Amino acid sequence: MTIKEMIKKYRLTLVGEDSVQAGNSKEARKNLAELQAAKSEIIAELKAQKEAEENKLKEEIRKIESGEEKIVLHYYDGEYLQGYAVHGKAADLLEKLGLAKYVDGWGYRVSDETVNALGEEFTYPEAVEYVAPRKAAEAAEKTKKEAEKKAKFVEAKATGKPIELHRYVDDCNDPHEECSTDIITVWAMPDGTIKTTRRHTW
């Protein structure tokens, strides 16, 4: 029996760097001596197969990212959800761009807005170009907020008083208080730290 045949027959997988696990453990135990004798060759083959699989995935990603291979969406009309879905490495890439979202038990769904803009088949570079204005706006907004936050810390240090960074509402955390909502305020402190206060409402 060849090494590849052993791997297939006993459903052998690599565990760590130098251990092998058998999916078909009952059969593997019957031929344990043969497997142990071929352990180094089995490990070498499993590592080679793993490397080949990783290279295959890298090549798949390269083809998608370069636009050599198009991203193809598939429409599904389910009982509770319908829409366009994407699979494989294309799904991972579109999720990172914010164009696909994982729906448990359904897969990666692509918004109708994206389909209307790009169609059912498009390249990854086209997707990147499509999200570029949104990403630029998000980056500008983040930069603006960081600058505003920094300015508030400068003001707090200069005045020696806390300056409000932002506030939000939350459920009341004290069962002894007769309120349902608390106002949480986050402050920039003169010493450069952040302080959070909670105020009950009635």
RAHU-V806189 format. One record per residue. N is the residue number from 1. RES is the residue in one small letter. SS is DSSP state (H for helix, E for strand, - for the rest). PSI is psi in degrees with one decimal (NA if undefined). D_FIRST is the distance of its C-alpha to the first C-alpha in whole Angstrom. Layout:
N,RES,SS,PSI,D_FIRST
N,RES,SS,PSI,D_FIRST
This chain:
1,m,-,131.9,0
2,t,-,166.3,4
3,i,H,-44.1,7
4,k,H,-37.9,8
5,e,H,-39.5,6
6,m,H,-45.5,7
7,i,H,-43.1,10
8,k,H,-47.7,11
9,k,H,-46.2,10
10,y,H,3.2,12
11,r,-,57.6,14
12,l,E,139.0,14
13,t,E,155.6,17
14,l,E,132.8,19
15,v,E,114.4,22
16,g,-,-145.1,25
17,e,-,-27.1,24
18,d,-,28.8,22
19,s,E,150.2,20
20,v,E,139.8,18
21,q,E,139.4,18
22,a,E,126.0,16
23,g,-,-34.8,18
24,n,-,71.3,16
25,s,H,-32.1,17
26,k,H,-48.0,18
27,e,H,-37.1,14
28,a,H,-39.0,13
29,r,H,-32.9,16
30,k,H,-29.8,15
31,n,-,36.0,12
32,l,H,-41.0,14
33,a,H,-42.3,13
34,e,H,-40.3,10
35,l,H,-42.2,11
36,q,H,-36.6,14
37,a,H,-30.5,13
38,a,-,14.5,11
39,k,H,-47.4,14
40,s,H,-38.8,15
41,e,H,-36.6,13
42,i,H,-46.4,12
43,i,H,-44.0,16
44,a,H,-42.5,16
45,e,H,-41.3,14
46,l,H,-38.8,16
47,k,H,-39.5,19
48,a,H,-41.6,19
49,q,H,-39.7,18
50,k,H,-43.9,21
51,e,H,-40.8,23
52,a,H,-40.4,22
53,e,H,-41.1,23
54,e,H,-41.1,27
55,n,H,-36.7,27
56,k,H,-42.6,27
57,l,H,-41.1,29
58,k,H,-41.2,32
59,e,H,-38.5,32
60,e,H,-44.7,33
61,i,H,-43.2,35
62,r,H,-44.0,37
63,k,H,-39.3,37
64,i,H,-48.3,39
65,e,H,-34.1,41
66,s,H,-14.8,42
67,g,-,0.3,43
68,e,-,-34.2,41
69,e,-,128.0,39
70,k,-,153.3,42
71,i,E,125.1,41
72,v,E,124.1,42
73,l,-,152.4,43
74,h,E,134.7,43
75,y,E,131.8,45
76,y,E,134.1,45
77,d,E,89.3,47
78,g,-,178.4,46
79,e,-,-39.7,49
80,y,-,-18.7,50
81,l,-,138.7,49
82,q,E,156.6,49
83,g,E,-172.1,48
84,y,E,136.6,46
85,a,E,157.7,43
86,v,E,149.6,40
87,h,-,169.2,37
88,g,H,-149.9,34
89,k,H,-28.3,35
90,a,H,-37.1,39
91,a,H,-43.9,39
92,d,H,-44.8,39
93,l,H,-42.4,41
94,l,H,-32.6,44
95,e,H,-41.5,44
96,k,H,-30.0,45
97,l,H,-10.6,47
98,g,-,17.0,49
99,l,-,-8.2,48
100,a,E,144.9,46
101,k,E,134.6,46
102,y,E,129.0,43
103,v,E,118.6,44
104,d,-,128.2,42
105,g,-,3.4,41
106,w,-,-43.8,41
107,g,E,-161.7,40
108,y,E,114.9,42
109,r,E,137.1,45
110,v,E,133.5,47
111,s,-,152.6,51
112,d,H,-34.6,53
113,e,H,-42.3,55
114,t,H,-42.9,52
115,v,H,-41.8,51
116,n,H,-34.3,55
117,a,H,-38.8,55
118,l,H,-19.3,52
119,g,-,-174.4,51
120,e,-,-14.0,47
121,e,E,130.5,46
122,f,E,168.6,47
123,t,-,160.3,45
124,y,H,-43.4,45
125,p,H,-34.3,48
126,e,H,-38.3,50
127,a,H,-41.2,49
128,v,H,-43.3,50
129,e,H,-38.1,53
130,y,H,-40.9,54
131,v,H,-10.0,53
132,a,H,-48.2,55
133,p,H,-40.1,59
134,r,H,-43.3,58
135,k,H,-40.1,56
136,a,H,-41.2,59
137,a,H,-40.9,61
138,e,H,-41.3,59
139,a,H,-40.8,59
140,a,H,-41.0,63
141,e,H,-39.7,63
142,k,H,-43.7,61
143,t,H,-41.9,63
144,k,H,-45.7,66
145,k,H,-39.4,65
146,e,H,-39.2,64
147,a,H,-40.8,68
148,e,H,-40.9,70
149,k,H,-44.0,68
150,k,H,-40.9,69
151,a,H,-35.9,72
152,k,H,-35.1,73
153,f,H,-37.8,71
154,v,H,-43.1,74
155,e,H,-42.6,77
156,a,H,-40.9,76
157,k,H,-40.7,76
158,a,H,-39.6,79
159,t,H,-19.6,81
160,g,-,14.2,80
161,k,-,151.6,79
162,p,-,142.0,76
163,i,E,131.7,75
164,e,E,127.8,73
165,l,E,-51.1,70
166,h,E,168.5,69
167,r,E,157.0,69
168,y,E,167.8,68
169,v,E,151.1,68
170,d,E,162.2,66
171,d,E,146.4,66
172,c,-,135.5,68
173,n,-,6.2,67
174,d,-,108.4,70
175,p,-,-14.3,70
176,h,-,-11.8,74
177,e,-,143.1,75
178,e,-,63.3,76
179,c,-,162.3,74
180,s,-,-17.3,71
181,t,E,135.6,71
182,d,E,148.3,71
183,i,E,119.5,71
184,i,E,125.8,69
185,t,E,132.8,70
186,v,E,126.9,68
187,w,E,144.8,71
188,a,E,121.9,71
189,m,-,154.8,72
190,p,-,-27.3,75
191,d,-,6.0,72
192,g,-,0.0,69
193,t,-,173.0,68
194,i,E,135.7,67
195,k,E,140.4,69
196,t,E,130.4,68
197,t,E,153.6,71
198,r,E,128.6,71
199,r,E,126.6,74
200,h,E,148.7,74
201,t,-,152.8,76
202,w,-,NA,79
